[in-house]
Every structure is written in C-alpha cells, then in structure tokens.
Amino acid sequence: MPALSPAVVALLLSVVLLQVANGMFASLLGVRLGMEPDINPQIAGLVMSGYFVGMVLGCLWVPRIIEQVGHVRTFAALVSIMSAASISHAFYVDPWYWFALRVIYGVCVAGAYMVAESWLNGATSNDQRGSLLSIYMVAQYVAMTSAQYLLNLAPPASFVLYALVSILFSLALVPLSLSRSAASTSVTRSALSFRQLYEVSPLGMVASFGSGILNGALFGAASVFATAIGFDVSEVAIFVSAILIGGLVVQWPIGKISDLVDRRTVIAGSLGLTTILGLLLAFLPFPGFWIYVAMAGLYGGLCMTVYSLAVAHTNDYVESTDLVAASAGLLLAFGIGAVVGPIATTSAMQWVGNWGYYGIGAGVSAAVGLFTVWRMKQRSALPVNEQGPWVSVSRTTPVAAELDPRWEPEEEDGGEAPQPAPAPG
C-alpha cells in the first residue's frame, strides 16, 4: 500500500462522502417512487434514467467549464448544485420535475468526479497509480454499500433523508476545498471517434454498451424492483448492498482468470453465467430472502465485471498512450447503455410483470455473449503473453483512466498523439 499524503487522504474523504450521498440518494428515490400509487415502474425507470443522461452530458460539457473557471470553482459550484438538487426532490413528487432534477444532478456528479479524479491523478506518482486506483475503487464500493443502511434512519417520505443527503454533499466540499497541497491534471477529451474505437475493438464497444444496460438497471432500478416485490426499507438496503458487495468480491478473481486465457472466453463465460442466474431469479419460486439476496449479489457482481473486462480487452489492441482516449469512448458507450437500462427494465416490469427485471438482464447478457462467441470466430485470439493485465476500472469519468497503471503519459515533445492502428475486422 502506498504512503498516503494528506492531500490524497483529503481527496479520498471527499470521494467517500460523495459516494455515500450518491448511493443513499439513488436508493431513496427508487423506494420513494415505488411508494407512489400513481407512478408505475415504467415511469419510475424513466425518472431514474435522467441521472445517466446527466452523467453522459457532464462528461462532455464539464471539461469546458473547468478550462474556463478552474478546478476549485467548478467543484464548489457543482457540489453546491448537487446539494440543492437533492433536497429539492423533497418539495414535490412529480415525474417530470424529478427527471429534470436527475439530469441536472447527473451532470454535476460527473463534473464533481472529473475534478476529484484529476486532483487524485495530480497527487500521486506514476509508480503508485495502480495501488491508488485499488484503494479508490474499494473506497467507492464500501461507501456505496454502507450508504444503503442510512435509509433506515427515517421514513422515505420524510424530509429527513433528503436533508441528510444534502448535508453529506455539502460536507464533501470541505476536504478538497481545504487541501492546500492538492495538485490537478488537465482534463482532456477523447481523440477517438466511435467508428475508430469500433474498428479497434468491436467487442469492447458492444460489451461496454451491454454492461451499461445491465449496470443502469442495477443502480437505476434495483430499489424500484425491490419495493415492487414487497421488500421493506431495511430489506431494500440489504438487497442493494448485496449487489455492491458482489461487485467488489467477484471482479478480482474473474479479472485475474482473464489474464491467463483468451479474455473473450472469460467475457463469454461471465455473460453465460449472468444469463443463467438472471433466468433463475426471474422464474424460480422465491427461495427465501437470504438465498435470493445471495443470488442477486452474485448476479450483480457478474454484471459489474463485464465493463472492466471490456476495457481490458480493448486495451490489448491499443497503444498505452491511447488508453485514456479509448476509455473515454468506452465510458460513453457504457453511459448510453446506462440510460437505456432503467427504462428498458422497468418497461419490461410494467408489460410482463416483475420477472421482467431479471428477464431483460438475461436477454442482454445472452445477446452480448452470443456476439462475443461470434467475434471469437472472426478474429484469432491474442497470445496470452501479449495481453495486458486486467485492472478494475472506475465507471465515473474518463479522467479515472489516468490512474490505470497500463496508461503511459505522453512526453511533451510538441507532437500529436499517435493514433492506434485499427486491428483486423
């Protein structure tokens, strides 16, 4: 473990507070929407998708704001808006009002993470990036998992929980704002178009998009689904936290296995298991709460692994200097899928019943899995000794890719960044 400077500790504390507030708020809104008799699951999914719309827009827009006013002012403004937007949900429950707030909130979340991650990049040396990325990822998972249990502090319809979210966002301002030694890196935009990235790795793009649908459903509709099947608030907290714990536990062994064999085999296998689990959860008789939660946790962990595998597969075919640009494109594909996920999943719940929540996930997993098998027939496997190492990556902003130890910063020689040569087919 690297020695953490006061600046890095402050940065991580701000991120933890952001994730506690964000994780708690997403579940709170899902439960609250599920309690409204006039709001069906399809409308609830549309409302929750607004967050991912905002995240995509934030990744595209916020770099320009940072260029104009700087990191500190941008972070302070965005977190202040997040605090105001979160508590504004308590005033009035209306789908279109909440959707607009979710878009604004999503833009600000993306921007806040972009600033925090650029600060984090500037506060560490190149040889410590991998260790710091691991700490950063664990901190996020622990924060989001623990956040679920704050839902038990007050009824979902009360003002208290919204106020608590707002307070946590306000407190997240303090560590970063007072860290005098925090340096920052510049926020760059992707140099690769979707077409170029698809030419480099068709599977990486499709798997990232499919992963976005799966994860969008997990984080955008899990609490809506859990409320719809009759879970109380404490059970919703356990259900959502099991998904997050599954993501933390399952990713590492699967990722490491992908370093030892053709990575596409692991992607196909993970998606096949996700399909089977999704069908079991959709159609088996309810096996009891704890067995169901354990199965849901494993399902969630497998879903959350797909994106890191897709990034690792794509990085096997791009130059290390282009990793950030490639990650930006994959993250955008993920974000578009995440917008689709809650809408498609809750629409399925509305049309065919609650089993549609896992039915959609099983269908998406099967489709991407079949595409993976097809791609394996179109391109020869890369020798295992030429594959790069698997790394668990953040799904927040493209800036987080700069913490990836596989990335090699370009030397400032005045030349343009070399473009990756498209791989065959």
Long-range contacts (C-beta under 8 A, 24 or more apart in sequence): 1-131, 1-135, 2-124, 2-128, 2-131, 2-132, 2-135, 4-135, 5-123, 5-181, 6-179, 6-181, 7-119, 7-123, 7-179, 7-181, 7-182, 7-183, 8-120, 8-123, 8-124, 8-132, 9-175, 10-175, 10-176, 10-178, 10-179, 10-182, 11-116, 11-119, 11-120, 11-123, 11-175, 11-176, 11-179, 11-182, 12-120, 12-135, 12-136, 12-139, 13-175, 14-116, 14-172, 14-173, 14-174, 14-175, 14-176, 15-113, 15-116, 15-120, 15-136, 15-139, 15-140, 15-143, 15-172, 16-139, 16-140, 16-142, 16-143, 17-143, 17-168, 17-169, 17-171, 17-172, 17-175, 18-79, 18-109, 18-112, 18-113, 18-116, 18-169, 18-172, 19-139, 19-140, 19-143, 19-144, 19-147, 20-143, 20-144, 20-146, 20-147, 20-150, 20-168, 21-82, 21-86, 21-147, 21-165, 21-168, 21-169, 21-172, 22-109, 22-144, 22-147, 23-143, 23-144, 23-145, 23-147, 23-148, 23-244, 24-147, 24-148, 24-150, 24-151, 24-161, 24-164, 24-165, 24-168, 25-86, 25-165, 26-51, 26-219, 26-220, 26-223, 27-147, 27-148, 27-151, 27-222, 27-223, 27-236, 27-237, 27-240, 28-151, 28-156, 28-161, 28-162, 28-165, 28-223, 29-89, 29-98, 29-102, 29-223, 30-220, 30-221, 30-222, 30-223, 30-224, 30-226, 30-227, 30-236, 31-151, 31-156, 31-223, 31-224, 31-226, 31-227, 31-233, 31-236, 32-93, 32-156, 32-157, 33-93, 33-98, 33-224, 34-223, 34-224, 34-226, 34-227, 34-228, 35-156, 35-157, 35-227, 36-93, 39-93, 39-95, 40-350, 41-221, 41-224, 41-225, 41-228, 41-346, 41-347, 41-349, 41-350, 42-343, 42-346, 42-347, 42-349, 42-350, 43-95, 43-346, 44-95, 44-221, 44-224, 44-346, 45-220, 45-221, 45-224, 45-342, 45-343, 45-344, 45-345, 45-346, 45-347, 45-349, 46-95, 46-99, 46-342, 46-343, 46-346, 47-95, 47-98, 47-99, 47-102, 48-102, 48-220, 48-221, 48-224, 48-342, 48-346, 49-102, 49-216, 49-220, 49-338, 49-339, 49-340, 49-341, 49-342, 49-343, 50-98, 50-99, 50-100, 50-101, 50-102, 50-103, 50-105, 50-106, 51-102, 51-103, 51-105, 51-106, 51-109, 51-220, 52-106, 52-212, 52-216, 52-220, 52-335, 52-338, 52-339, 52-341, 52-342, 53-102, 53-103, 53-106, 53-339, 54-102, 54-103, 54-104, 54-105, 54-106, 54-107, 54-108, 54-109, 54-110, 55-106, 55-107, 55-109, 55-110, 55-335, 55-338, 56-106, 56-110, 56-332, 56-335, 56-336, 56-339, 57-103, 57-106, 57-107, 57-110, 58-106, 58-107, 58-108, 58-109, 58-110, 58-111, 58-114, 58-397, 59-110, 59-114, 59-328, 59-331, 59-332, 59-335, 59-397, 59-398, 61-107, 61-111, 62-107, 62-110, 62-111, 62-114, 62-115, 62-187, 63-114, 63-187, 63-188, 63-189, 65-111, 66-111, 66-114, 66-115, 66-118, 66-187, 67-187, 71-115, 71-118, 71-119, 71-184, 72-177, 74-111, 74-115, 75-111, 75-112, 75-115, 75-116, 75-173, 75-176, 75-177, 76-173, 76-177, 78-107, 78-108, 78-111, 78-112, 78-115, 79-108, 79-112, 79-169, 79-170, 79-172, 79-173, 80-170, 80-173, 81-105, 81-108, 82-108, 82-109, 82-112, 82-169, 83-166, 83-169, 83-170, 84-166, 86-162, 86-165, 86-166, 86-169, 87-162, 87-163, 87-165, 87-166, 89-162, 90-159, 90-162, 90-163, 110-396, 110-397, 112-172, 113-396, 113-397, 113-399, 113-400, 114-187, 114-396, 114-397, 114-399, 115-176, 115-184, 116-176, 117-394, 117-396, 117-397, 117-399, 117-400, 117-402, 117-403, 118-184, 118-185, 118-186, 118-187, 118-399, 118-402, 119-176, 119-179, 119-182, 119-183, 119-184, 120-403, 121-184, 121-185, 121-399, 121-402, 121-403, 122-182, 122-183, 122-184, 122-185, 123-181, 123-182, 123-183, 124-403, 126-409, 129-402, 129-403, 129-404, 129-405, 129-407, 130-391, 130-403, 130-404, 130-405, 132-403, 133-391, 133-392, 133-393, 133-394, 133-400, 133-403, 133-404, 133-405, 134-392, 136-394, 136-400, 136-403, 137-392, 137-393, 137-394, 138-248, 140-394, 141-244, 141-245, 141-247, 141-248, 142-248, 144-244, 145-241, 145-244, 145-245, 145-248, 146-241, 148-236, 148-237, 148-238, 148-240, 148-241, 148-244, 149-237, 149-241, 151-233, 151-234, 151-236, 151-237, 152-233, 152-234, 152-237, 155-233, 156-233, 185-399, 185-402, 187-399, 188-324, 189-328, 190-324, 190-325, 190-328, 190-329, 190-332, 190-398, 191-322, 191-325, 191-417, 191-419, 192-322, 192-325, 192-326, 192-328, 192-329, 192-419, 192-420, 193-329, 194-329, 194-332, 194-333, 196-419, 196-420, 196-422, 197-314, 197-326, 197-329, 197-330, 199-422, 199-423, 200-314, 200-317, 200-318, 200-326, 200-420, 200-422, 200-423, 201-313, 201-314, 201-317, 201-318, 201-423, 202-375, 202-425, 203-264, 203-267, 203-310, 203-313, 203-371, 203-372, 203-375, 204-310, 204-311, 204-313, 204-314, 204-317, 204-326, 204-330, 205-314, 205-329, 205-330, 205-333, 206-368, 206-371, 207-267, 207-306, 207-307, 207-309, 207-310, 207-313, 207-368, 207-371, 207-372, 208-307, 208-310, 208-311, 208-330, 208-331, 208-333, 208-334, 208-337, 209-333, 209-334, 209-336, 209-337, 210-271, 210-306, 210-337, 210-364, 210-365, 210-367, 210-368, 211-303, 211-306, 211-307, 211-310, 211-334, 211-337, 212-307, 212-333, 212-334, 212-335, 212-336, 212-337, 212-338, 212-339, 212-340, 212-341, 213-337, 213-338, 213-340, 213-341, 213-344, 213-360, 213-364, 214-274, 214-303, 214-306, 214-337, 214-341, 214-361, 214-364, 214-365, 215-303, 215-304, 215-307, 215-334, 215-337, 215-338, 215-341, 215-395, 216-337, 216-338, 216-339, 216-340, 216-341, 216-342, 216-345, 217-341, 217-342, 217-344, 217-345, 217-357, 217-360, 217-361, 218-243, 218-300, 218-303, 218-304, 218-341, 219-338, 220-338, 220-341, 220-342, 220-345, 221-341, 221-342, 221-345, 221-346, 221-349, 221-357, 224-342, 224-346, 225-345, 225-346, 225-349, 225-354, 225-357, 228-349, 228-354, 229-354, 235-289, 238-293, 239-293, 239-296, 242-293, 242-294, 242-296, 242-297, 242-300, 243-296, 243-297, 243-299, 243-300, 243-301, 243-304, 244-300, 245-297, 245-301, 246-296, 246-297, 246-298, 246-299, 246-300, 246-301, 246-302, 246-304, 247-300, 247-301, 247-303, 247-304, 247-305, 248-301, 249-301, 250-298, 250-301, 250-302, 250-304, 250-305, 251-301, 251-304, 251-305, 251-308, 251-392, 252-392, 254-302, 254-305, 254-309, 255-305, 255-308, 255-309, 255-312, 255-390, 255-391, 255-392, 256-390, 258-309, 258-312, 258-390, 259-384, 259-387, 259-389, 259-390, 260-384, 261-384, 262-376, 262-381, 262-382, 262-384, 263-309, 263-312, 263-313, 263-316, 263-382, 263-387, 263-390, 264-313, 264-372, 264-375, 264-376, 264-381, 265-376, 266-309, 267-306, 267-309, 267-310, 267-313, 267-369, 267-372, 268-369, 268-372, 268-373, 268-376, 270-302, 270-305, 270-306, 270-309, 271-302, 271-306, 271-365, 271-366, 271-368, 271-369, 271-372, 272-365, 272-369, 273-302, 274-299, 274-302, 274-303, 274-306, 274-361, 274-362, 274-365, 274-369, 275-362, 275-365, 275-366, 275-369, 276-362, 277-302, 277-362, 278-358, 278-359, 278-361, 278-362, 278-365, 279-358, 279-359, 279-362, 281-358, 282-355, 282-356, 282-357, 282-358, 282-359, 282-362, 283-355, 299-358, 299-361, 303-361, 303-365, 306-368, 307-334, 307-393, 307-395, 308-390, 308-391, 308-392, 308-393, 309-390, 311-391, 311-393, 312-387, 312-388, 312-389, 312-390, 312-391, 315-388, 315-406, 316-382, 316-386, 316-387, 316-388, 317-382, 317-420, 317-423, 318-420, 319-418, 319-420, 320-406, 320-407, 320-408, 321-407, 321-408, 321-409, 321-410, 321-417, 321-418, 322-417, 322-418, 322-419, 322-420, 323-401, 323-404, 323-406, 323-407, 323-408, 324-398, 324-399, 324-401, 324-402, 324-407, 325-417, 326-420, 327-393, 327-398, 327-400, 327-401, 327-404, 328-398, 328-401, 331-395, 331-397, 331-398, 334-395, 378-425, 379-423, 379-424, 379-425
